[in-house]
Amino acid sequence: MEYRLSISIIALLCTVNFAFAGEIWVSVTGNDKHAGTREMPLRTVAQALKQAREWRRLSDPAVEGGINIRLERGIYPQDEILFLRPEDSGTEDSPTVIEAVEPGKAVLSGGIRVTGWKPVTDFPAGLPEVARGKVWVADAPEIGNRILEFRQLWVNGEKAIRTTWLAPGEMKRILDFDTEKREIWVPTPAIKGLENESRLEMTVHQRWAIAILRVKDWEVQGERTRVTFHQPESRLEFQHPWPQPVIGGEKGNSSFTLGNAIRLLDRPGEWYQEYPSGKIYYWPKENVDLSTTEVVAPVLETLLEVDGSLERTVSYISFKGVSFEYASWNRPSLYGHVTLQGGMYLKDAYKLAVPGLPEKAELENQAWIERPGAALQIRGARQINFSGCTFKHLGATGLDYEWAVNNCRVEGCLFTDIGGTALALGAFPAGGFETHVPYMPEDEREYCSDIRIANNLITEVTNEDWGCVGIGAGYVRNMTIEHNEVSYVNYSGICVGWGWTPLDSGMKNNRIHANYVHHFALQLYDAGGLYTLSNQPSSEMTANRIEQLGNAPYATNDRAFYIYFDAWFAHQLELCVLRCARKWYHIANVLHTRNEEYQTLEAKTETAMRTRSILAGIEIPIIKFLIHATCMNLVKQFLIAFLTNRSADDFANAWEEHVGALHCLVVGILLHVERLDFLWIVGHDDWTFEVLLNKISFVLAAEVHTPF
């Protein structure tokens, strides 16, 4: 009897251990016919998910404590989209966790290596003389029965430059345009034979967006050249009124550049793919040996798709320490790319001859949009979380919570080298939904809600579509965006809201707190470090640090802000339109003193400006303070306090100011500034106060709590 009891105990212990094991191991050296143990790992994440799915279907005891899919170090090439469906769902007590054993070292890759590089000896027609003897060639990989076409290429993890006329980021001014004939006139480049380039593209700077237009016809007429474009982008480009496709301004006309032609392959680091052969020509940078260098082209646009419904969500799945890399963005090559804002491209758009919709009497701009592709697409889901993950080398959007997603977290992740928006959330209504009409779904579950975006680093994104943003949220509610650093973006940093309407649209209770946004609006304007749109009651911005607003070199004016309240604030709270020491609507930024335009502050160095010894010597004729206050859903509110002819040393004094307001309930006022370290401008797109405030030369803003 004693013997039998011992055996029973051992058996019980084994059962308990198995019930809480729940581990499936994956290795680049594994085999999908293996059992998925540490000793015999699987080869692919897809097979691991299938095994987990079967465990849950059969109520295997292994699921009781959750399922951990553990990825060993290595690169896992994806030859198809990794698809998660409701059957993959975990539960609160038994979640599914996909985790890198070494954080950041397990890579889900949508790319393929390009090999077989050889020096070019048989020079193709149009190759510039300067490139001969320096360019290498390789055949494009074949995927299925097709030669792979792509717009992105990475060499040793660095994004190579698709051939461009000018150096990256440089542009020239357009001479003229004709909306009826749908043509643009440009200065004739000193490059012969561009009329023979069948794949030539023109990129046009359009205020807060860019357009990528496939050139149809190129006609040189001396120093001027007439350019026309393929459909559908030709119609969209010249019919949509906002952003105006080609516009004059105090700095000149809109700007453009040219790309994607073998005749433009004239500097190290550039590449070109020939059509229809698919051959890839690349001019290596110094000390790059293509016989040993890793060259990667993207195959997939989407690496991961999570797709549920309102009734059957995909739930309780987390990714930890996983790196998502190498995804493509090919749409401009097929259809061109004409956008409204934030990378949302136009399906149709035109100007109303007689303005007005029932929802917006003054509206003249009609637009129907679609959202760009994303490396990770999530729909109809809850508790789909990412922590410590990396998103890089991606062509369009990085991570996109598209529709009906709630109770999710993105925490401690890195987003970098992304062509579009790093992280998108919420509905940007597409299809037959006119984008200026408030989005009010019959089922409130369609909103994205209760998502926390925290402690992430987002840097060097929007590198293909300049009009995208760091974090872009559409129709969302109960959203928390806090403790993130967003930097080096070509348009706005953090954007929340959509619709350009004061009407109720379901957006509410959004919180933007303690983020650090810097080096933004590097190429475009009409931008904001923090940018909000439309009616969002019970929302707040607090304790955000915003600095280093860019000096977009091809803007037609300097309309950009540190905080930008668009549309709804024009009706609700007249905060400001400000002229500052730097010509237009910028702050005389003490943290950006290396720019010669800021030398009026007599700063010695960027770092030194943070010390009080320097601040004491700054004379500021007029100071406008936006005071810590709460204003409740009221119309035409003014919150203005002036301090005249005081030195910076006096900023440390705290006092109460009488604030004149029209129909404004001021709940509390607090004014106390210790140093000039946290500076921003608040603005919106209603220019009522431009004349009244055109002498303001410096702005400090304390916290402003209001339904933005």
N, C-alpha and C positions, 0 to 999 in steps of 0.2 A: 504493500500500500504506500509506503514511503517512497518507493521508487517511482510508482505511477504519479504521485503528487509532484515530484520534481520535474517529470516530463511535462506535465500540464502547465506548470509555471513557465517553463522555458517556451512552450508553444504560445502561451499568452503574451509573453514579452516580445516574441517575434512578430506576432500579429500587431501589437501596438506600435512597434517600430516601423513596420510596413505602412500602417495607416497614416503615419505622419511623415513618411519619406517624401512622397509627392514630387520627386525630382526627375527631370528629364534633361540629360546632358547632350550638348551639341558641340561638335568640333570640326574644324576644317579638314581633319584627317579621319573623320568618322565615316559611317556608312548608314544609309537610311534603312537598311535591312537589319541593323543592330537593335538591341533592346532598349537603347537610350540610357544606359547606366553610365557612370563615370568611366568604368573600364571599357565599355563598349558603346561609345556615344553615337548619336545620329549625325548626319552630314548637313542637314538643312533645317532652318527654323520652321519651314512649312510642314515638314514631317513631324517635328516636335509638337506643333499645334494640332496636327491631326491625331497624334497619340493622346494628347491631353483631351481633345474633343471626345475621343472614344472612351477614355476613363470616365468622363462626366456622363456620357450617354448610358454607359453600363453601370453607373453608380459604384465604380471601383472604390475600395476603401482608401486608395491613395489620394483621393481628392479631399478627404475630410479636413485636413489641415491646410489646404491650398496646394496649388501646383506651382513649382518653381522650375522654369525652363532656364537652364544655366548655359551661357555661351562662353566657350573658351576663346582665348585670344586668337585673332585672325580676321581675314576678310571673307565675307560670305556673299558671293556674287548672286544677285537676284535676276533670274531670267524671266520672271513674271512677277506681277504684283502680289505682295503678301496680303492675303484677304482674310479678315476677321469678320465673322458673322454672329448672329445671336447664339448659335450653338457653342461658340467659344467662350461665352460669358462665364465668369466666376460668380461668387456670391460674397456678401460681406464677410462671412466666416471662412470662405474658401476662395480667395481671389487667385487669379493667374498672374504670375510675375515673370516677366522675361528680363533676365538680368545678365549683364556681363560679369564674368568672374573677375576680370580686371577692368575697372571702369574706364571707358573710352577706348578699349583695345579690341572690342568685338564690333566689327563694322558690317552693317548691312549696306551693300553697294549695288547701285543700279548701273555701274559702269563696266566697261570692257577695255582691256589693254589693247593698244595699237602697237603692233610690232612690225618687223621687216623693213625698217628705215634704211634708205640708201641715198647717197648724194645724187642730186639731179644732174644728169649729163645731157639728156635730151630736153632742152629748154622748151617749155610750153609757150605758145603764142601769148604775148602780152606780159610775160615776166620781165620786170624792170631790169635794166642793165646792172644796177647796183646790187641786185640780189643774185646774179648769176655766179655760180661757184660757192654759194653760201647756203642755199636752200636744199633741204632733204625732202624725200617723198616716201609715202607708204600707202598701201592699199587700205581702204576702209574695210573694217570687218563686215562679214555677212551675217545677218541675223535672220534665221529662217531662210527664205528664198529671196531676200532683198539686201541690197547694199545699204549699210547704215548711213543715214544722213543726220547731221547734228549741227548745232550752233555754238556748242561749248567744247572746250578741250583743255585738259589739265596736264601740265608737265611738272613732274615731281611735286604734285600737290598744289602747284601755282597755276591760276587760270591764265591761259595763253590769250593773246589778243587776236580776235578775229579781224582780218584786214580792215584797216580804216585809213581814210585819206589823210587826216590830221592825227596828231598824237592823241592818245586817249584823253577824253574830257575837253578837247579843243573843238571849236566850232567857228563857222563864218556866218555873217549876216546875210539873210535873204534880201534880194533886190526888190522884188515885186511879186504879186500873185493875182490870179483871176479866178474867183469862185465859180463864175459861170462856165468858163472853159476848163476849170479844174486843173490849173497849171501853176507852177511856181517858177520864177526866174531867179537864177543864182549867178554869182560870178563864175566865169569859166575857169575850172581848175587847170593848172599847167600840166595836165596829164593827157596824153593823146590816146584816142581809141576807146574812151569810156562808152561811146555809143555802141560798141560791139560787145559790151558786157551784159549778158542776158540775166544775171542774178544780182545786179547792182541794187543797193538799198540806200534810201535817204532817211536819216533820223532828224526829226524836227523838234526843236525846243518850243513847248507850248505852255508857258507860265508855270503851272503846277503839274504838268504832264509832258510826256513825249509821245510822238507818233513815229512808228517804223513803217516806212512806205516802200513797197517794191516798185522800182523804176520800170515803166513801160516804154517810154520814149525819151530820148536824149538828143536835143537839137542845139548844136553850137551856132551862135550868131555873133561872132566876134568875141568881145569881152563878156557877153551875156549868153546864158544857156537856158533854154526852155525845157522844163521837166514835167512829164505827166506820169501817171501811176496806174497800176492794175486795180481791178475790183476785187473785193468790196471796199478796200481802204480809200480809194479815190473818192467815191461818193461820200463816205463817212467823214473823211477829212474836211471836205469843203461844205458839207451841209450842217455839221454840228456847230452851234454857236459858242459853246463853252466847253472846255477852254478854247478861246479863239485860236484857230490853227496858225494863223500868221497875223502878226499884229505889230504896229509901230509903237514906240514909246520914247520916253526921254533919253533912253540909251540906244535907241535904234530899233530896227526890225527884229523879228524873231530870227533865231539862228538855226544852222543845220550842219550836218556833216554827212559824208558818204562812206559806205562800207561794202564788204563782200565782193571784191573783184580781184583777180590775179594781178592787175595793174597797180593795185594798192599795196602789194606785198613788198615793202621797201625798207623794213627795219627789223632788227632782231626781236624775237619774241612773238612775231605775227605768224598767223597760219591762214590757209585758205583751202576749202574743199571744192574740187572741181565737180561739175555736174555735166553728164550723167555718169561719168566713170567712177566717181566717188573718191578719186585720188586725193590724198591729203598732202599739201605742201606746207613746210614749216621751216622758218629761219631760226635756228637755235640761238639762244643767248650764249654769251661767252662761257666757256668751260662746261657746257652741256654736251655730254656724249650720248647720243641717241641709241647707241648699241647697248647701253646699260641703264638708260633713263626710263622711268615709268611714265608712259604717256597713256592717259585714260580718256576715252570718249563715253558720254552717257548714252545708255540704251533706253532706260525707262524714264518716263516723266513722273510717275507715281510709284513709290516704293512700298507704301503701306496704305491699304484701304480698310477702314472700319465702317461697316454699312449695316445699320439696323433700321428699325421703323419706330413709330410712336408706340405701337403695341408690343413690339418685340425689340427691345433695345439690346445693344452690346454693352455689357457691364462688367465692372470689376476686373479690369486688365491693366497692369502697370508695366512700364518699361523703365529699367534702371541701368544707368551707365552705358547704354547702347549708343553707338554712333551711326547716324544715317547719312550716307554720302553718295554723291554722283547721281544726280537726276537731271533730266534735260528740260528744255523749253523750246519747242519747235513751231508753235503756232504762227509767229510772225513770218516764217518762211513760206507758209501755206496761204495765209489770209491777210498779211500785214497786221498792224497793231495800232489801233486808235482808241484812246482811253478817255474816260470821263474824269476819274480821280482815283487815287489809291491803287492804280493798276487794273481797275475794273474796266474791261474793254467793251466797246460799243457794238451792239447788234444792229441798232438803228438809232438815228438821232436827227433832229431838224429843228428849225426855229418856227414857232407859230406866227403866222401873219397877223392874227388877232390874239393877243396874249390872254391867258386865263384858263384855269381849270376850276372845278367846284372846290377843290381842296386848296387852291392857291391862285387868287385872282390875278396877280401880276406875273405869273409864270409865263415865260416865252420859250424856255428851253425844254424840249422833249427828248428823253433818252431812255433806251432799254439796254440793259447791260448784262454781261456775264462775268463771273469771276475767273481769274486765271487758274491754271492747274497748280497742283501742290504736290510736294514729295510725300506728305502724309495727309490723307483726307479722312475726316471723321464725321459721320452723320448718324443720327438716331442712336445716341449712346449716352452712357453715364459712367462716372468713375473710370474714365480712361486717362491714366495719369502718366506723366513723364518726369523723372527726377534724375539729375546728373547725366543727362543725355547730351549728345553733340549732334548738331545739324549743320553741315557744311558742304561746299561744292555742289550747290543745288541751283538749277536754272531759273525757277520761278518761285512761288511761295514755298516756305519751309514746312511749317506745321499749320494745318487749317481745320479748326473746329467749325464746320460749315453750318449745320442745321440740327436743331433739336438735341443739343448736347448740354448736359448739366452735371454739376457736382464733380468737376474735374480739376486737376492741379498740374501746372507746369512749373517746376521748381528746380533751381540750381543747374540750369541747362546753358549750353553755349550755342549761339547761333552766329555763324560767320560765313563769309564768301557765299552769299545767296543773291541770286539775280533779281528777285522781287522782294516781297514782304517777308520778314522773318516769321512772324506769327500772326495769323488771321483768325478772327472769331466772329461768329454771328452771321445772320442773314444780310446779304446785299442782294435784295430781291431781283431775280433774274427772269428771263423768259418774257412773258406777256405783261409783266408788272412794271409800269412806268416808275422810274426811280425816284421821282419827287413826290409821289403819292405815299402817305404814311402806311407803313407795313403793320397791319393789324390782323394776324391770323385768327381764324375762328377757334383754333385749339392753341392755347397758350403754351403747350408743351413744345411747340415749334421754335420758341425762342431759345437761344443759348443763354444759360443762366448759371449762377453760382459757380463760376470758374475763377480760380485763383492763379494769377500769373505772378510769380515772386522769385526774387533772388537770381534772375537770369542775366547773362551777359549777351547783349545783342550788338554786334559791331561789324562794320564793313559789309553791309547788306545793300540791297537796291542797286547792285552794280550793273544790271542790264536794263531793267525798267526803272529809270530814275524816279518816276512818279509814285513808286511804292513807298512803304513806310516801315519803321521798325516793328511796331505792334499796331495792328489795324483791327478795330472792332466795329461791327455794323450795329444791327439791332440786337442789343444785349441788355440784360438786366442782372442786378445783384453781382456785378463783376468787380473783382478786386485785382488791381494792377499795382503792385507795390515792390519797392526795394529792387528794382531792375536798373541796370545801366544800359542805355541805348546811345550809340555813338556812330559817327561816320556813316550817315545816311544822306542821300541826295535830296530828299524832300523832308517830310515831317517825322518827328520821333515817335510819339504815341498818339494815336487817333482813336477817338471813341464817338460813335454816332454816325447816322446816315439820314438822308432824306431832305435836308434843307427846308424844314417845316417847323412852325411853332405848335402844330397840332399834336395831340396825344398819339404816340406811336408805340406805346408799350415799353419803351426804354425807361429805366428808373434804377435808383439805388446803386449806381456805379461809383466806385471809389478809386481814385488815382492818388496814391500816397507814397511819398518818400522815394521817388525815382530820381535817377541822375541821368539827364539828357544833355549831351554835348556834341559839338561838331555835327550839326544838322543843317538842312537847306544848303548843301554844298554845291548843288547844280541848279536847283529849281527855286522858285519863290512862291509867294502866297502860302507860306508854310508856317508851321508852329512847332516849337519843341513839344508842347502839349496842344492838341487840336481837338476840339469838340464840335459836334454837329447836332442841331435840333433839340427838341424838348426832352430833357432827362431829369425829371423831378427827384428830389431827395438824393442827389448825387453830390459828390464833393471832390475837390482837389486840395491836398494838404502836404506841406513839407517837402515839395519837390525842388530839386536843384537843377537849374537850367542855365547853360552857358555855352559860349562859343558858337553863336549863330553864324553860319557861313556867309560868305560874300559871293553869292552865285554869279559867276563871271558873265553869263549871257542873259541875265534877266533884263527885261525892258524897263523895270523899275525895281525899287528896293522894298517891295511890300512883303515883309516877313516879320514874324513875331516870336517872342518867347512863349507866350500863351495866346492861343487864337480861339475865340469863341465865334463860331460861324452860324449864320442863319437865325437860330432861335434867339441868341443874345441880341441880335439887332432889334428884336421886338421887345425883349424883356429887360435888359440891363445895358445901358449905354456906358460901357466901361471906359473905353478910350480909343482914339486914333491919335497916335503920338508921333511928333517929330522930335528927334533927339540930335545930339551933337554930330553924329554921323549922318548927314544929309537927310535920310528918310527912315523913320519908324524903327530904327535900331537903337539899342542902348549904347551909350558910350562905355563900352564894356571894359571894366578894369581888369578882367581876366583874359583879355584878348589884345594886349597892348603891343604885340609885335607888328600888328598891322599899322601902317603909317597913318591911316585915317583916324587912329585913336590917340595920336601923340599929343593932342590938346590936354590930356590929363597929366602930362609931364611925368609919366611913369618911367622908372628905370628898367625894370624887368617885369615879366609876367608874374613871377613869384613875389617880388617885392611889393606889388600892389596890394597884397593881402595884409600888409603890416600897417599899423596905425600911424607910424611916422610919416609915411608917404601920404596917407589919406588926409592928414591934417592940413596939407597945403593945397588941397583941391578946392577951388571956388566954383560953386554951382549956382547960377542966377535964379533958377526956378526949379523946385522939386515938387513932384506930384507923388503922393503916397496913396496907394490903394489899400485901404485900412481893413484889418481883420474885422469882418462884419458878416452878418447873415441877412440876406434879403430874400423875401418870400414871394415868389410867383407874381411879381408886380411889373407894371409896365412903365417904360420911360423913367428909369431910376438913375440918379446921379449920385455918385459917391466920390467927392473931391475934397481934398485938403491940400493946401499949399503952404510951403515954407519958403520964404524968400530971403535971398542973400545971407544964408548961413553957411559956415564952413562945414566940412565933413566931420570935424571934431564934435560938433554939436549934435550929431546923429544919435549919440548914446543917451541923450536926454529923453525921458518919457513924459508925455503930457497928453491931455485930452484936447481934441479939436472939435469945434462945432462943425458938423457936417450938414450941408444943405442937401436936401433930398426932395424929390417930387414923387409922391406915392411910394415911398420906400420905408419899410419898417427896419430900422437899424437896431439889431438886438444887442450888439456889443461892439466896442471900439477899443482897440489896443494898438498903440504905436510905440515901438521900442526897437531901435536898430543899433546894434553894437558894432558892426563892421560891414563893409561892402563886399561880402563874399557870396551872397545868394541874390542874384539879380535877374529880373526878367521883365518883359513888357507884356501887357495884356492887350489884345486887340480883337476886332471883329471886322466883318466886311461891310459895315454901314459907316459912311464917311461924314456923318453929321457934324462931328466936332473937329474936323480937320482945321478949320479956320480958327476956332476958339483956342485950340491947344497947340497951334503951330510954333509957339515959342518955347515949348517945354524941351529942355535939353538933357534931362536926366530923370530916371524913374526908378523908384524902389517900390516893390509890391510886397506887402505882407500877405498872410493867408486870406483868401477870399472864399468863403463857404456860400454857395448859392446853388439852386437847381439849374445847372448849365444846359 
